[in-house]
Amino acid sequence: MDSHKPSSYLKHLMDGRRGQNYPKGMALYFWIERVMQKKFEKIAQSMREEQRKLLEDAAETGRLPAGNTLQRIAYLELNIAAIENTLDEES
């Protein structure tokens, strides 16, 4: 199957014929937005899991983590917040 040819469902979306009165192509735009939202949510979840693992590792040692670990935790937090803000703006 040629991956560059849209499926029949996608063709309906592009033509706006799935019961919606969107201009041609708008339904495709909304479909792409939903796909991107799911991807954003997946990457944010992966970042949360990584951040939690780093925090749990630090808690097990009972000491303050090394500077690079603290930076990584903070970096993950900033990126998680950025993704959540992007998702909030789009909804």
C-alpha positions, 0 to 999 in steps of 0.5 A, spaced: 500 500 500 502 506 498 503 510 504 503 517 500 495 515 498 490 517 503 485 512 506 478 512 503 476 515 510 482 520 510 479 522 503 472 523 506 475 528 511 479 532 506 473 533 502 469 534 508 463 529 507 463 526 514 457 529 516 460 536 517 459 542 513 467 544 514 470 547 508 474 542 504 480 540 508 478 543 514 476 536 517 483 534 515 486 540 519 481 537 525 484 530 524 491 532 524 490 536 530 487 530 534 493 526 532 498 531 534 494 532 541 495 525 542 503 525 540 503 531 545 500 527 551 504 521 549 511 525 550 509 529 556 507 522 559 514 519 558 517 525 561 513 525 567 515 518 568 522 519 567 522 525 572 518 521 577 524 515 576 529 521 577 526 523 583 525 516 586 532 514 585 534 521 589 529 519 594 532 512 595 539 515 596 536 520 602 541 525 599 540 531 594 541 529 587 547 531 583 547 538 580 546 535 573 540 530 575 537 536 578 538 540 572 535 534 568 529 534 573 528 541 572 528 541 564 523 535 564 518 540 568 519 546 564 518 541 558 512 538 561 509 545 562 510 547 555 507 541 552 501 542 557 500 550 556 500 548 548 495 543 549 491 548 553 491 553 548 489 548 543 483 546 546 
